[in-house]
Amino acid sequence: MPVSTLSAVPAADRSVCAPLPVLGRDVTVPVAAGGEVAYAALDYAASAPALQRVWDDVAAYAPYYGSVHRGAGYLSQLSTDLFENARRTVAGFLDCRDGDQVVFTRSTTDSLNLLATALPDGCEVFVFETEHHAALLPWRGSRVTFLDAPSSPRQAVESLERALAGRDPHGPALVCVTGASNVTGELWPVRELAAAAHAHGARIVLDAAQLAPHHAVSLRELDVDWVAFSGHKLYAPFGSGVLAGRADWLRRAEPYLAGGGASRKVTRRADGGVDVEWQEGAARHEAGSPNVIGAHAIASACKALTEAGFEALAAREQRLIRTVREGLADVPEVRFLSLFGDDAPRVGVLSFVVDGWTGSRFAAALSAEYGIGVRDGLFCAHPLVSGLLGDARAEGGCGAPESSGAVRVSFGAGTPDEHVERFVRAVRELVRDAGRATSSPSGA
């Protein structure tokens, strides 16, 4: 029995679909040997390419662009309808419950920082050290308990239960957890962690930045209080994100930004000051002119992924994961990073180290010699990667050129088979050629 409903992945390829059309699929880049090759974008975990469907939808709307919630003209009314329809589309995509609220933000980072400003006084926060910095750092103004990296999904649940057991169940508390690791791709037991949180009077927010592009996410089924994700990882890279879930803490909090749109009524006082009546709904935290194109792009991506079918997309992705793991299984110089073990269910995100290579040098070689784009460094998850590496490799910054961290390959709905096959071939050739150079009499 799986630890989480999210741990189940299709076992057969009968429903595998073709890659979805994305922008950049025809881009070519120069390589060291001369000439150009089709660029293999294998850094989806950082930013996924835009779906062609999303780009087309945005282009179709662009001539009708107008102000949102601010005009009686036709284009303003059309843009307002588009923006609010996008909110409803996202609510459906996330299977929101009655009373849940969808707030458009700039990113997952922005969403979690918004929630951090809405925490009640005295709120305790519980977060695993394995989180991306976007989920690890926003709570610094609160009393935070950092939980050690678990070695299994079950241990994650047990660790959280122990941490929550000693707290006052009547005081406010929040648990923040990822749905899928941005380093290892491993799926976390979200439903079980939510049950543990609620059993001890705590709420839970799901960082779905790496999960939503690969699996259906239901607030109702997972029983999480909030979910946050970014458009640029969901094939809609236009600087928009989402925070969706319970409205009460957000309703009682001061607006995230003060300004037009967040204010319902503003009056001058006799003493020269200003009185403000703030909005009650999502607009309370959406001050300023909203990113209507970004919201429309996210909604378009939600529709495209839903129509393609997550089961088919996940089945194909699992086949690509097997291509990488099996293709490099007999290369002892390559070591994949994991918390829960090599066989743990995961999305298309794999990080590894190569004996004799720094992460930055290996990634540079993949780009220069094979036209393959991957990520190297500590992936904005420094405590996690440092713990997994456990040696001098865990130095350097978040993808900085001098970093000696790991290499990460990631892919998704738009990745052609050829890109993954080229990656496997390139890794094997780079390791083989480096071994030959090392064993040559001259050492060259």
Order of alpha helices (4+ residues) and beta strands (2+ residues): beta-beta-beta-alpha-alpha-beta-alpha-beta-alpha-beta-alpha-beta-alpha-beta-alpha-beta-beta-alpha-beta-beta-alpha-alpha-beta-beta-alpha-beta-beta-alpha-beta-alpha
